[in-house]
Amino acid sequence: MGQAMHSNSSKRRGKQGARQASAVSVQPARGMEAAPSGAQEMPSQQASTLDWRPWGVGGSDVGAILGLSPFRSAVDVWLDKVHRGAAPARPSVVAQRVGTYLEPFVVQEYERLTGNTCQAQPQPLHHPEHPELFGHVDRMVTQGTSQATTNQTKAEASRIVLECKTCSAFRAGEWGPAWSDLVPAEYLVQCLWYLGLAGCEEAHLAVLLGNTDLRVYRIRRDEALERHLFERAHRFWLEHVLTGTPPPPRTRDQVESLYPTHTAGLTREASPEMLTKLSRLAQLQEEVRLAEQELDEIRQEVALEMGPAEALTWGGQTLATWRHSRESTRLDTQRLRHERPDIVQAYTRQVSAGRRLLLATLSSEPHLPHHTHKESP
């Protein structure tokens, strides 16, 4: 899907698209009795989104499950649901609080820009067949009379989901022109998720970029993609959350999140494919060693060439400089430990250590097993 995705407009705008999942009563899903440990009682449909998060998959989870989020992974979602608090802390916590603080401002600016009137949606929406799939929309647009909605009837304009975001200016390149659907993939699937739960045909994504640029994007419903999102999320819930089986990790950090400590005495035999990769790793390490050795030799030659000169130039262009660095002050920790161990003890804290990955140097080319192939008769 990449950084930005296109959603296809669905032409089916009938009774099927008008269903309201929020009106469906919530019943425990099949296997709900095997809910994550620590959850005492399934929250009511009127409960807040925070109450529902350990009990189901929300709109902010789907992008991570699909591998589209730059901040979270499917492993993080699984840890949030099964082992609450075990997932690594999400980055930019302050930025998230700023986003929550600025949400009313973004809504106000959206209303000023579009002429639409928005209404808060405090209750989470639930999938009619799989109530563990839920969403909490920021606002529902209750009417629209601006130029942006001149081609819509008032009834159509009143059925728009509004999602609000704040985004760093450093990510501005991931956003396309206003009123297009060129938005980061994790936000696109989140809007499509909400459209499927609310039964609406259109979502507006209002984003404040760098606190100076407010843009509104239009996401139209894509029922085929919507079904795919629900299917993947429901399968994730059944196969991973309810069974307590983590999804396959895709990075070293995800492996360490799942297994922060090693299992003493446990060994695993390397596969032939892994032996080949380790052999290639040894080759690359040797190439890097030789390259670093050559770099050091060239640096030595540059220093010999410069002698007492401050700079090495060619045709008016500076190629290298060699100046005396400013003096710096450093704490003599060794003396401090010897003379004032009490101070060292008072200001020493224990830091939890992670797992160290140490790769042995292969003494020779690994002997891979040879497979004989017999011709079929």
C-alpha positions in Angstrom: 0.0 0.0 0.0 2.9 2.3 0.6 2.9 5.8 2.2 -0.3 6.8 0.5 -3.2 4.9 -0.9 -6.2 5.5 -3.2 -9.6 4.4 -2.1 -12.1 3.4 -4.8 -15.5 5.1 -4.8 -18.3 2.6 -4.3 -21.4 3.1 -6.4 -23.6 1.1 -4.1 -25.3 3.7 -1.9 -28.5 2.0 -0.8 -29.9 0.4 2.3 -26.9 -1.8 2.6 -24.6 1.2 3.0 -27.0 2.9 5.4 -26.8 0.4 8.2 -25.8 1.8 11.5 -23.6 -0.5 13.4 -23.9 1.6 16.5 -27.5 0.5 16.9 -26.6 -3.2 17.1 -26.5 -4.7 20.6 -23.2 -6.1 21.7 -23.0 -9.8 22.4 -19.8 -11.7 23.4 -18.1 -13.1 20.3 -17.5 -16.8 19.9 -14.6 -17.7 22.2 -15.0 -14.5 24.2 -14.8 -16.5 27.4 -11.1 -16.9 26.6 -10.6 -13.2 26.7 -7.2 -11.7 27.6 -6.0 -12.3 31.1 -6.8 -9.5 33.6 -10.1 -8.5 31.9 -12.8 -9.1 34.5 -15.9 -8.1 32.7 -16.8 -7.2 29.1 -17.6 -3.4 29.0 -21.0 -2.2 28.0 -21.5 -0.6 24.6 -21.8 2.8 26.4 -18.3 2.4 27.8 -15.5 4.6 26.6 -13.0 3.5 23.9 -10.3 3.1 26.5 -12.5 0.5 28.3 -13.0 -1.4 25.1 -9.4 -1.5 23.8 -8.3 -4.7 25.6 -11.6 -6.4 24.5 -11.4 -5.8 20.8 -9.7 -4.4 17.7 -10.1 -0.6 17.2 -9.6 1.7 14.3 -6.1 2.7 15.5 -5.1 -1.0 15.6 -5.9 -2.0 12.1 -3.0 -0.2 10.4 -0.6 -1.8 12.8 -2.1 -5.3 12.2 -1.7 -4.8 8.4 1.9 -3.6 8.8 1.1 0.0 7.6 1.9 1.9 10.8 5.4 3.4 11.2 4.9 3.5 15.0 3.3 0.2 16.0 3.3 -3.4 14.8 1.0 -6.4 15.0 3.1 -7.7 17.9 2.6 -4.4 19.8 -1.2 -4.7 19.3 -1.1 -8.3 20.5 0.9 -7.3 23.6 -1.6 -4.5 24.3 -4.6 -7.0 24.1 -3.1 -10.1 25.8 -0.5 -8.6 28.1 -1.7 -5.1 29.0 1.3 -2.8 29.5 3.8 -5.2 28.1 4.1 -3.5 24.7 6.9 -0.9 24.3 5.8 2.7 25.1 4.6 4.4 22.0 6.8 7.1 20.6 6.0 10.9 20.8 3.7 10.6 23.8 3.8 14.4 24.1 2.8 14.7 20.5 -0.2 12.5 21.2 -1.3 14.6 24.1 -0.9 17.7 21.9 -3.2 16.0 19.3 -5.8 15.4 21.9 -5.6 18.9 23.2 -5.8 20.4 19.7 -8.7 18.2 18.5 -11.4 20.7 19.4 -9.4 23.4 17.6 -9.2 21.2 14.4 -12.9 20.6 14.6 -13.6 24.3 14.9 -11.4 25.1 11.9 -13.0 22.4 9.9 -16.4 23.8 10.6 -15.2 27.3 9.7 -13.7 26.0 6.4 -16.5 23.8 5.3 -19.6 25.3 6.9 -20.4 21.9 8.3 -21.7 21.3 11.8 -20.1 18.5 13.8 -21.4 16.4 16.7 -19.4 14.3 19.1 -19.9 10.6 19.0 -19.1 9.4 22.6 -20.2 5.8 22.2 -18.0 3.4 20.3 -19.4 1.8 17.2 -19.3 -2.0 16.8 -19.4 -4.4 13.9 -22.9 -6.1 13.7 -21.5 -9.6 13.4 -18.2 -9.3 15.2 -18.6 -7.0 18.2 -14.9 -7.2 19.1 -14.3 -5.0 16.1 -15.1 -1.5 17.2 -14.3 2.2 16.5 -14.5 5.6 18.1 -15.0 8.4 15.6 -14.0 11.9 16.5 -17.1 13.6 15.1 -20.1 13.0 12.9 -21.0 15.7 10.5 -24.6 16.6 11.0 -25.2 19.1 8.2 -23.3 20.7 5.4 -24.0 23.8 3.3 -20.6 25.0 2.0 -19.1 24.9 -1.4 -17.3 21.7 -0.5 -20.7 20.0 -0.3 -22.7 21.8 -3.0 -23.1 18.6 -5.0 -24.5 16.7 -2.0 -28.0 16.7 -0.6 -28.3 17.8 3.0 -29.1 14.2 4.0 -25.9 12.9 2.3 -23.8 15.7 3.9 -25.2 14.7 7.3 -23.7 11.2 7.0 -20.0 12.1 7.0 -17.4 10.8 9.5 -14.9 13.3 10.6 -11.5 12.1 11.8 -9.0 14.7 13.2 -5.2 14.5 13.2 -2.2 16.6 14.0 1.0 15.9 12.2 4.5 17.1 12.3 5.7 19.3 9.4 8.4 16.7 8.8 5.7 14.3 7.5 4.0 16.8 5.3 5.5 15.1 2.2 3.3 12.1 2.9 0.1 14.1 2.4 -1.3 14.9 -1.0 -3.5 17.9 -2.2 -6.4 18.9 0.0 -9.7 17.1 -0.8 -7.9 14.2 -2.3 -7.5 10.8 -0.7 -3.7 10.8 -0.7 -3.1 10.3 3.0 -0.7 8.0 4.9 -1.8 4.5 4.7 -2.5 3.9 8.4 -4.9 6.9 8.4 -6.6 5.8 5.2 -7.5 2.3 6.6 -8.6 3.9 9.9 -11.1 6.1 8.0 -12.3 3.1 5.9 -12.7 1.1 9.1 -14.9 3.9 10.6 -17.0 4.1 7.4 -17.7 0.4 7.6 -18.8 0.6 11.2 -20.9 3.7 10.8 -22.5 2.8 7.5 -21.5 6.1 6.0 -20.3 6.7 2.4 -17.7 9.4 3.0 -15.2 10.4 5.6 -13.4 13.7 6.0 -9.9 13.6 7.4 -8.9 17.0 8.9 -5.2 17.3 9.6 -3.2 20.2 11.1 0.3 20.0 9.6 3.0 21.7 11.6 0.5 23.8 13.5 0.1 26.1 10.4 -1.5 24.2 7.6 -5.0 22.8 7.9 -6.1 20.4 5.1 -9.2 18.4 4.7 -9.2 15.1 2.8 -12.1 13.1 1.4 -12.2 9.3 1.8 -15.0 7.5 0.1 -16.2 4.1 1.1 -14.7 1.0 -0.5 -16.7 -2.0 0.5 -14.3 -4.6 -0.9 -11.4 -3.1 1.0 -13.6 -2.6 4.1 -14.5 -6.4 4.1 -10.8 -7.2 3.8 -10.0 -5.0 6.8 -12.7 -6.6 9.0 -11.7 -10.1 7.9 -8.1 -9.6 8.7 -8.9 -8.0 12.1 -11.4 -10.7 13.0 -8.9 -13.4 12.1 -6.2 -11.6 14.2 -8.6 -11.6 17.2 -9.5 -15.3 16.8 -6.1 -16.7 15.9 -3.8 -14.6 18.1 -5.6 -12.7 20.9 -8.1 -15.4 22.0 -5.6 -18.2 21.7 -2.7 -16.2 23.2 -0.6 -17.0 20.2 1.6 -14.0 19.1 1.8 -13.0 15.4 5.0 -13.8 13.7 7.6 -11.1 14.5 9.2 -9.3 11.6 12.0 -7.4 13.2 14.6 -7.9 15.9 12.9 -5.4 18.2 9.6 -7.3 17.9 11.4 -10.5 18.9 12.8 -8.8 21.9 9.4 -7.4 22.8 7.9 -11.0 22.8 11.0 -12.6 24.4 12.7 -10.0 26.6 14.8 -12.7 28.3 16.3 -15.9 26.9 15.3 -19.4 27.9 18.2 -21.0 29.7 19.5 -24.1 28.0 17.3 -23.7 25.0 19.1 -24.1 21.7 17.8 -24.1 18.1 19.5 -25.9 15.2 20.2 -23.5 12.3 18.5 -24.2 9.0 20.4 -24.5 5.7 19.1 -21.1 4.7 20.4 -19.6 7.9 23.8 -21.2 7.4 24.0 -19.6 4.0 23.1 -16.2 5.4 25.7 -16.5 8.2 28.3 -17.4 5.7 27.4 -14.3 3.7 27.5 -12.2 6.9 31.1 -13.4 7.5 32.0 -12.4 4.0 30.5 -8.9 4.5 32.2 -8.5 7.8 35.6 -9.2 6.2 34.9 -6.8 3.4 34.0 -4.1 5.9 37.2 -4.8 7.9 39.3 -4.4 4.7 37.5 -1.3 3.8 38.0 0.3 7.2 41.7 -0.6 7.1 42.0 1.2 3.7 40.1 4.2 5.1 42.6 4.4 8.0 45.5 4.2 5.6 44.1 7.1 3.4 43.5 9.2 6.5 47.2 8.7 7.5 48.3 9.8 4.1 46.1 12.9 4.2 47.7 13.8 7.6 51.2 13.3 6.3 50.4 15.5 3.2 49.0 18.3 5.4 51.7 18.5 8.0 51.3 21.9 9.8 48.7 23.2 7.3 45.2 24.1 8.6 43.4 23.0 5.3 44.0 21.0 2.2 42.6 22.6 -0.9 42.4 22.0 -4.6 41.3 24.6 -7.1 39.9 26.8 -4.3 37.8 23.9 -2.9 38.5 22.8 0.7 39.1 19.0 0.8 40.1 18.6 4.4 40.8 20.7 7.6 43.0 19.8 10.5 42.6 22.2 13.4 43.3 22.1 17.1 40.1 21.2 19.0 38.9 23.3 21.8 39.7 22.1 25.3 36.8 20.3 27.1 36.1 19.4 30.7 35.2 15.9 31.7 34.2 14.3 34.9 36.9 12.1 36.4 34.6 9.2 37.3 37.4 7.0 38.4 38.6 9.5 41.0 35.0 10.2 42.1 34.4 6.5 42.8 37.6 6.3 44.8 37.2 9.4 46.9 33.4 9.8 47.2 31.8 6.4 46.7 28.8 7.8 48.7 27.9 10.2 46.0 28.4 7.6 43.3 26.0 5.3 45.2 23.4 8.0 45.7 23.3 8.8 42.0 23.6 5.3 40.5 20.6 3.6 39.2 20.1 0.2 37.8 19.2 0.0 34.1 17.4 -3.1 32.8 19.6 -4.8 30.2 18.3 -6.2 27.0 19.4 -9.3 25.2 22.8 -9.2 23.5 23.0 -10.8 20.1 26.5 -12.2 19.6 27.5 -13.9 16.4 30.3 -16.4 16.4 32.9 -16.2 13.7 32.6 -19.2 11.4 36.0 -20.9 11.3 35.3 -22.4 7.9 32.7 -22.6 5.2 29.6 -24.3 6.7 28.9 -27.7 5.3 25.4 -27.5 3.9 23.5 -30.8 3.4 23.4 -32.0 -0.1 20.0 -33.1 -1.5 19.9 -35.8 -4.2 17.1 -35.5 -6.7 15.8 -38.6 -8.3 14.1 -38.4 -11.7 10.5 -39.5 -11.5 9.7 -42.6 -13.6 
